[in-house]
Amino acid sequence: MNIIQLSERIIVNKDWATLLFVMAIAVVALNKTIFSIRFNEFIKLGYSDKYNKVYKDTNNLLSWFTISMFVIQLISFSFFILLLLSYFNYTKVDNYITYIQIITFLFVFILSKFLIEKIIATVINSESLVDKFNLIKVNYRAFLGFVLLPINIVMYYNFWPIKEVFFIILSVFLLYNLFTYYFLVKTFQKIILSKLFYFILYLCTLEIVPYYFMYYWVTKN
């Protein structure tokens, strides 16, 4: 007599992720079409700083191109965090509730940090310098989010259970951020030296402590 064993069929709904990926790709395609020259310079940020020199006006912080690429950054970073958490069994890779929580937390964190920087910059009379700092940081991190987007797509639909992949991406992210600060120091060397105390205070309070507390909060909760 044959024994029939029934196994539960798990259906994973990834429609919401597909929709977000399609939207992100559509935004990239739109930017490439409308801002073709700017987009071509933007994608060279991995090895050239020409983009930062050409589009150095702080008004670019609120331009359509910068804002739309920031949205791509939010989507990419949030998906990567979701993949990382699912790999360590903190959540499911198709859990859209967790994704909403992640992207909301990231948005609030970045916006709060930006507003605090603006307030401090106004107090110490360095608003113009901080705006230039923020523009360069936004550009480099938007580029990182742009590069991370196709990697997220591949990892989401063909999940690689390889710990080394995550550590390589995290290491690249860390090195890229160090490169960003190196470029900032190199570009504004004279101004930084004249206000060295404020610059060190800025790094400690707004660039190191917030990320430490975010890491502490995530690991403890």
C-alpha positions, 0 to 999 in steps of 0.5 A, a space after each residue: 500500500 502506497 502512503 501519500 504524504 501531503 506537503 504544504 504549498 507555500 505561495 510567495 507573493 512578490 507582486 508588491 516588490 515587482 511593482 516597486 522594482 518596475 517603478 524604480 527602473 521607470 524613474 531611472 529610464 525617465 531620468 536618462 531620457 530627460 536629463 541624458 547629459 546629467 545622467 551620463 555624468 552621474 553614472 561616472 561618480 564611481 571613478 570621477 568627481 566631474 558630476 560634483 564639480 558641474 552640479 555643485 550649486 546647492 539648489 540641486 538638492 531640491 531638483 527633480 533629478 536629485 529627489 528622484 535618485 534619492 527615492 531610488 536610493 531609499 528603495 534600494 537600501 530598504 530592499 537590501 536591509 530586508 534581504 539581510 534581515 531575511 537571511 538571518 531569519 528576522 523576517 520573510 523576504 516577501 514581508 511587505 509590512 517589514 519593508 514598509 517599516 524599513 523604508 519609513 524608518 530610513 526616510 524619517 532617519 535621513 530627514 531628521 538628520 538633514 533637518 538637525 544639520 540645517 539647524 546646527 549649520 544655521 547656529 554656527 553660521 555655516 549653512 552654505 558649507 553644510 549644504 554643499 556637504 549634503 549635496 555631495 553626500 546625497 550624490 554619492 549615496 544616490 549613486 550607490 543606491 543606483 548601483 545596488 538596485 540591479 543587485 537587489 533585483 537579482 538577489 530578491 528573485 534568486 536569493 543567494 544564501 551566501 554570507 560573503 555576498 552581504 559582507 562584500 556589499 557592506 564593505 564596499 558601502 563602508 569604503 565608498 563612504 570613506 571615499 566620500 568623506 575623503 573627497 569632502 575633506 579634499 574639496 573643502 580643505 581650507 574651510 575645514 582647517 579654519 573651522 576644524 573644531 566644528 568639523 570634528 564636532 559635526 563628524 562625531 554628532 551627525 555622522 558617527 553617533 546617529 549610525 551607531 544608535 541606529 545599529 544599536 537599536 536594530 541589533 537590540 530589537 
